[in-house]
Amino acid sequence: MKQNNRNKIRLGVFVTLGVGLFILGIYLIGDRQKMFSKTFTLSGIFKDVSGLQVGNNVRFSGITVGVVENIEIVSDTAVRVDFSIDEHTKKFIKKNAKLTIGSDGLMGNKVAIIIPGTIGHREVQDKDFLVTTVPVSMDEILANLKTTSTNAATITDDLAAMLHSMRSGKGAVGKLFMDTVFADNLDKTLVNIKQGAGGFKKNMDAASNNVLLRGFFKKKKKDKDKEKEKESEKKTSK
């Protein structure tokens, strides 16, 4: 008799715990899906929902404020999405707010995002439609990365070919770096130019000290001084 009573007590405790956990689970799921709070509906028309599903979260300023209630194909270029939003957030969402679709992390579930409107506009009402923006898809990002990597590979190949040509002494740049004879000739040419410039300066100095040409150089100097005086007078008058 005592054994039967113990079994009944254990069974009662087990059933009670099971029912309690079941109710707790329903409450948590219902709270996440906004089943036990007062809500209103917002809608938007998208060209592509990018994998968004019924039950996914809706976020406003980074906070989960609702869930995706319904997704319906309107035409081949339009998909209507209805959102169930917590009533307490209505006063913060303006009529010029926008809807877009993002990801919960890099590879996480899709989420609907309400981009806040500007202060001064009226708040949204139940069953209002918001303007939507085209989300950046992962396919586009991967395509851009592929194009970038292809361009980088092409640039690397061209750079390698150019360096190979330079090492082989091909082209003017290759000769300049690799051909020692060409480099020596270039050095000698630069030295000759420098020496010629120095000799020309010496000749001009000697000519300025020559008795026959001294008057010519003095006249040139006076003309330059007069031009400088005229320029200074113009600046002063301005």
C-alpha positions as a Markdown table, in Angstrom:
| # | Residue | x | y | z |
|---|---|---|---|---|
| 1 | Met | 0.0 | 0.0 | 0.0 |
| 2 | Lys | 2.8 | 2.4 | 0.9 |
| 3 | Gln | 4.7 | 1.5 | -2.3 |
| 4 | Asn | 1.6 | 2.4 | -4.4 |
| 5 | Asn | 1.3 | 5.7 | -2.6 |
| 6 | Arg | 4.9 | 6.5 | -3.3 |
| 7 | Asn | 4.5 | 5.7 | -6.9 |
| 8 | Lys | 1.4 | 7.9 | -7.2 |
| 9 | Ile | 3.3 | 10.8 | -5.5 |
| 10 | Arg | 6.2 | 10.4 | -7.9 |
| 11 | Leu | 3.9 | 10.3 | -10.8 |
| 12 | Gly | 2.1 | 13.4 | -9.6 |
| 13 | Val | 5.3 | 15.3 | -9.2 |
| 14 | Phe | 6.6 | 14.2 | -12.6 |
| 15 | Val | 3.3 | 15.2 | -14.3 |
| 16 | Thr | 3.3 | 18.6 | -12.4 |
| 17 | Leu | 6.8 | 19.3 | -13.5 |
| 18 | Gly | 6.0 | 18.3 | -17.1 |
| 19 | Val | 3.0 | 20.5 | -17.2 |
| 20 | Gly | 4.9 | 23.4 | -15.6 |
| 21 | Leu | 7.8 | 23.1 | -18.2 |
| 22 | Phe | 5.2 | 22.9 | -21.0 |
| 23 | Ile | 3.5 | 26.1 | -19.8 |
| 24 | Leu | 6.8 | 27.9 | -19.4 |
| 25 | Gly | 7.9 | 26.9 | -22.9 |
| 26 | Ile | 4.6 | 28.1 | -24.3 |
| 27 | Tyr | 5.0 | 31.4 | -22.5 |
| 28 | Leu | 8.6 | 31.9 | -23.6 |
| 29 | Ile | 7.8 | 31.1 | -27.2 |
| 30 | Gly | 4.6 | 33.2 | -27.1 |
| 31 | Asp | 6.5 | 36.1 | -25.6 |
| 32 | Arg | 9.1 | 35.9 | -28.3 |
| 33 | Gln | 6.4 | 35.9 | -31.0 |
| 34 | Lys | 4.5 | 38.7 | -29.2 |
| 35 | Met | 1.5 | 36.5 | -28.7 |
| 36 | Phe | 0.7 | 37.8 | -25.2 |
| 37 | Ser | 1.3 | 41.5 | -25.8 |
| 38 | Lys | -0.7 | 44.1 | -27.7 |
| 39 | Thr | 0.6 | 44.5 | -31.2 |
| 40 | Phe | -0.1 | 46.5 | -34.4 |
| 41 | Thr | 0.7 | 45.7 | -38.0 |
| 42 | Leu | 3.2 | 47.3 | -40.4 |
| 43 | Ser | 3.7 | 46.2 | -44.0 |
| 44 | Gly | 6.2 | 46.7 | -46.8 |
| 45 | Ile | 6.7 | 45.7 | -50.4 |
| 46 | Phe | 10.1 | 44.2 | -51.3 |
| 47 | Lys | 11.5 | 43.1 | -54.7 |
| 48 | Asp | 13.5 | 40.4 | -52.9 |
| 49 | Val | 13.2 | 39.3 | -49.3 |
| 50 | Ser | 16.6 | 37.6 | -49.4 |
| 51 | Gly | 15.5 | 34.5 | -47.4 |
| 52 | Leu | 13.4 | 36.3 | -44.8 |
| 53 | Gln | 10.9 | 33.9 | -43.2 |
| 54 | Val | 7.7 | 34.0 | -41.1 |
| 55 | Gly | 8.7 | 34.2 | -37.5 |
| 56 | Asn | 12.0 | 36.1 | -38.0 |
| 57 | Asn | 12.6 | 39.0 | -35.7 |
| 58 | Val | 12.0 | 42.7 | -36.5 |
| 59 | Arg | 14.5 | 45.1 | -35.0 |
| 60 | Phe | 14.3 | 48.9 | -34.3 |
| 61 | Ser | 17.5 | 50.6 | -33.2 |
| 62 | Gly | 19.0 | 47.2 | -32.5 |
| 63 | Ile | 16.1 | 46.1 | -30.2 |
| 64 | Thr | 13.8 | 43.3 | -31.2 |
| 65 | Val | 10.3 | 44.9 | -31.4 |
| 66 | Gly | 8.3 | 42.3 | -33.4 |
| 67 | Val | 8.2 | 39.4 | -35.7 |
| 68 | Val | 7.5 | 38.7 | -39.4 |
| 69 | Glu | 3.8 | 37.7 | -39.5 |
| 70 | Asn | 3.1 | 37.0 | -43.1 |
| 71 | Ile | 4.9 | 36.9 | -46.5 |
| 72 | Glu | 2.9 | 36.9 | -49.7 |
| 73 | Ile | 4.0 | 37.1 | -53.3 |
| 74 | Val | 2.1 | 39.9 | -55.0 |
| 75 | Ser | 3.7 | 39.8 | -58.5 |
| 76 | Asp | 6.9 | 38.6 | -60.1 |
| 77 | Thr | 8.6 | 41.7 | -58.9 |
| 78 | Ala | 6.9 | 42.4 | -55.6 |
| 79 | Val | 6.6 | 40.5 | -52.3 |
| 80 | Arg | 4.4 | 41.9 | -49.5 |
| 81 | Val | 5.7 | 41.3 | -45.9 |
| 82 | Asp | 3.5 | 42.0 | -42.9 |
| 83 | Phe | 5.1 | 42.6 | -39.5 |
| 84 | Ser | 3.6 | 42.3 | -36.0 |
| 85 | Ile | 5.1 | 45.1 | -33.9 |
| 86 | Asp | 4.9 | 45.7 | -30.2 |
| 87 | Glu | 2.4 | 48.4 | -29.4 |
| 88 | His | 4.7 | 50.2 | -27.0 |
| 89 | Thr | 7.1 | 51.1 | -29.8 |
| 90 | Lys | 4.5 | 52.8 | -32.0 |
| 91 | Lys | 5.3 | 56.2 | -30.7 |
| 92 | Phe | 8.9 | 55.9 | -31.7 |
| 93 | Ile | 8.4 | 54.8 | -35.3 |
| 94 | Lys | 7.6 | 57.7 | -37.7 |
| 95 | Lys | 5.8 | 57.5 | -41.0 |
| 96 | Asn | 9.0 | 58.3 | -42.9 |
| 97 | Ala | 10.8 | 55.3 | -41.4 |
| 98 | Lys | 12.1 | 52.7 | -43.8 |
| 99 | Leu | 12.3 | 48.9 | -43.9 |
| 100 | Thr | 15.2 | 46.8 | -44.9 |
| 101 | Ile | 16.5 | 43.2 | -44.5 |
| 102 | Gly | 19.7 | 42.3 | -42.7 |
| 103 | Ser | 21.4 | 39.3 | -41.1 |
| 104 | Asp | 21.8 | 38.3 | -37.5 |
| 105 | Gly | 25.5 | 38.2 | -37.7 |
| 106 | Leu | 27.6 | 37.3 | -40.8 |
| 107 | Met | 25.8 | 34.0 | -41.6 |
| 108 | Gly | 22.9 | 34.2 | -39.1 |
| 109 | Asn | 19.1 | 34.2 | -39.7 |
| 110 | Lys | 17.6 | 37.1 | -41.7 |
| 111 | Val | 16.0 | 39.9 | -39.7 |
| 112 | Ala | 13.8 | 42.8 | -40.7 |
| 113 | Ile | 15.2 | 46.2 | -39.7 |
| 114 | Ile | 13.2 | 49.4 | -39.2 |
| 115 | Ile | 15.4 | 52.4 | -40.0 |
| 116 | Pro | 14.2 | 55.3 | -37.7 |
| 117 | Gly | 12.5 | 58.3 | -39.3 |
| 118 | Thr | 13.1 | 61.9 | -38.5 |
| 119 | Ile | 11.8 | 63.9 | -35.6 |
| 120 | Gly | 8.7 | 66.0 | -36.4 |
| 121 | His | 6.9 | 63.4 | -38.5 |
| 122 | Arg | 3.7 | 61.7 | -37.3 |
| 123 | Glu | 3.9 | 58.3 | -35.7 |
| 124 | Val | 2.8 | 55.2 | -37.7 |
| 125 | Gln | -0.7 | 53.8 | -37.5 |
| 126 | Asp | -1.9 | 50.2 | -37.6 |
| 127 | Lys | -1.7 | 48.6 | -41.1 |
| 128 | Asp | 0.5 | 51.4 | -42.5 |
| 129 | Phe | 3.0 | 50.7 | -45.3 |
| 130 | Leu | 6.6 | 51.8 | -44.9 |
| 131 | Val | 9.1 | 52.5 | -47.7 |
| 132 | Thr | 11.5 | 49.7 | -48.3 |
| 133 | Thr | 15.2 | 49.8 | -49.3 |
| 134 | Val | 17.1 | 47.1 | -51.3 |
| 135 | Pro | 19.3 | 45.0 | -49.0 |
| 136 | Val | 22.8 | 44.2 | -49.9 |
| 137 | Ser | 22.9 | 40.5 | -50.7 |
| 138 | Met | 25.7 | 38.1 | -49.8 |
| 139 | Asp | 25.8 | 37.1 | -53.5 |
| 140 | Glu | 26.7 | 40.6 | -54.5 |
| 141 | Ile | 29.4 | 40.8 | -51.8 |
| 142 | Leu | 30.9 | 37.5 | -53.0 |
| 143 | Ala | 30.8 | 38.7 | -56.6 |
| 144 | Asn | 32.6 | 41.9 | -55.7 |
| 145 | Leu | 35.2 | 40.0 | -53.7 |
| 146 | Lys | 35.7 | 37.7 | -56.7 |
| 147 | Thr | 36.2 | 40.6 | -59.1 |
| 148 | Thr | 38.7 | 42.2 | -56.6 |
| 149 | Ser | 40.7 | 39.0 | -56.3 |
| 150 | Thr | 40.8 | 38.6 | -60.1 |
| 151 | Asn | 42.0 | 42.2 | -60.5 |
| 152 | Ala | 44.6 | 41.7 | -57.8 |
| 153 | Ala | 45.9 | 38.5 | -59.6 |
| 154 | Thr | 46.1 | 40.4 | -62.9 |
| 155 | Ile | 48.1 | 43.2 | -61.3 |
| 156 | Thr | 50.4 | 40.7 | -59.7 |
| 157 | Asp | 51.1 | 38.9 | -63.0 |
| 158 | Asp | 51.8 | 42.2 | -64.8 |
| 159 | Leu | 54.1 | 43.3 | -62.0 |
| 160 | Ala | 56.0 | 40.0 | -62.1 |
| 161 | Ala | 56.3 | 40.3 | -65.9 |
| 162 | Met | 57.7 | 43.8 | -65.6 |
| 163 | Leu | 60.2 | 42.8 | -63.0 |
| 164 | His | 61.3 | 39.9 | -65.2 |
| 165 | Ser | 61.8 | 42.2 | -68.1 |
| 166 | Met | 63.8 | 44.6 | -65.9 |
| 167 | Arg | 66.1 | 41.7 | -64.7 |
| 168 | Ser | 66.6 | 40.6 | -68.3 |
| 169 | Gly | 67.7 | 44.2 | -69.2 |
| 170 | Lys | 64.8 | 44.7 | -71.6 |
| 171 | Gly | 63.4 | 48.2 | -72.3 |
| 172 | Ala | 64.9 | 51.5 | -71.2 |
| 173 | Val | 64.2 | 50.9 | -67.5 |
| 174 | Gly | 65.8 | 47.5 | -67.7 |
| 175 | Lys | 68.9 | 48.9 | -69.4 |
| 176 | Leu | 69.1 | 51.6 | -66.8 |
| 177 | Phe | 69.1 | 49.2 | -63.9 |
| 178 | Met | 70.8 | 46.1 | -65.4 |
| 179 | Asp | 73.1 | 47.3 | -68.3 |
| 180 | Thr | 76.3 | 48.4 | -66.6 |
| 181 | Val | 77.7 | 50.0 | -69.9 |
| 182 | Phe | 74.5 | 52.1 | -70.3 |
| 183 | Ala | 74.7 | 53.1 | -66.7 |
| 184 | Asp | 78.4 | 54.1 | -67.0 |
| 185 | Asn | 77.7 | 56.2 | -70.1 |
| 186 | Leu | 74.8 | 57.9 | -68.3 |
| 187 | Asp | 77.0 | 58.7 | -65.3 |
| 188 | Lys | 79.7 | 60.1 | -67.7 |
| 189 | Thr | 77.2 | 62.2 | -69.5 |
| 190 | Leu | 75.9 | 63.7 | -66.2 |
| 191 | Val | 79.5 | 64.4 | -65.1 |
| 192 | Asn | 80.2 | 66.2 | -68.5 |
| 193 | Ile | 77.0 | 68.2 | -68.2 |
| 194 | Lys | 78.0 | 69.3 | -64.7 |
| 195 | Gln | 81.6 | 70.1 | -65.7 |
| 196 | Gly | 80.2 | 72.1 | -68.7 |
| 197 | Ala | 77.9 | 74.1 | -66.5 |
| 198 | Gly | 80.8 | 74.9 | -64.2 |
| 199 | Gly | 83.0 | 75.9 | -67.1 |
| 200 | Phe | 80.3 | 78.1 | -68.5 |
| 201 | Lys | 79.9 | 79.9 | -65.1 |
| 202 | Lys | 83.6 | 80.5 | -65.0 |
| 203 | Asn | 83.6 | 82.0 | -68.5 |
| 204 | Met | 80.7 | 84.3 | -67.6 |
| 205 | Asp | 82.5 | 85.5 | -64.5 |
| 206 | Ala | 85.7 | 86.1 | -66.5 |
| 207 | Ala | 83.7 | 88.0 | -69.1 |
| 208 | Ser | 82.1 | 90.2 | -66.5 |
| 209 | Asn | 85.6 | 91.2 | -65.3 |
| 210 | Asn | 86.8 | 91.9 | -68.8 |
| 211 | Val | 87.5 | 95.6 | -69.5 |
| 212 | Leu | 85.8 | 95.5 | -72.9 |
| 213 | Leu | 82.6 | 93.8 | -71.6 |
| 214 | Arg | 82.4 | 95.4 | -68.2 |
| 215 | Gly | 80.2 | 98.2 | -69.4 |
| 216 | Phe | 77.8 | 95.7 | -71.0 |
| 217 | Phe | 77.3 | 93.8 | -67.8 |
| 218 | Lys | 77.0 | 96.9 | -65.8 |
| 219 | Lys | 74.2 | 98.1 | -68.1 |
| 220 | Lys | 72.5 | 94.8 | -67.7 |
| 221 | Lys | 72.7 | 95.0 | -63.9 |
| 222 | Lys | 71.2 | 98.6 | -64.0 |
| 223 | Asp | 68.3 | 97.5 | -66.2 |
| 224 | Lys | 67.5 | 94.7 | -63.7 |
| 225 | Asp | 67.7 | 97.1 | -60.8 |
| 226 | Lys | 65.3 | 99.5 | -62.5 |
| 227 | Glu | 62.8 | 96.6 | -63.2 |
| 228 | Lys | 62.9 | 95.6 | -59.6 |
| 229 | Glu | 62.2 | 99.2 | -58.5 |
| 230 | Lys | 59.2 | 99.5 | -60.8 |
| 231 | Glu | 57.8 | 96.2 | -59.5 |
| 232 | Ser | 58.2 | 97.4 | -55.9 |
| 233 | Glu | 56.5 | 100.7 | -56.7 |
| 234 | Lys | 53.6 | 98.9 | -58.3 |
| 235 | Lys | 53.1 | 96.7 | -55.2 |
| 236 | Thr | 53.3 | 99.8 | -53.0 |
| 237 | Ser | 50.7 | 101.7 | -55.0 |
| 238 | Lys | 48.3 | 98.7 | -54.8 |
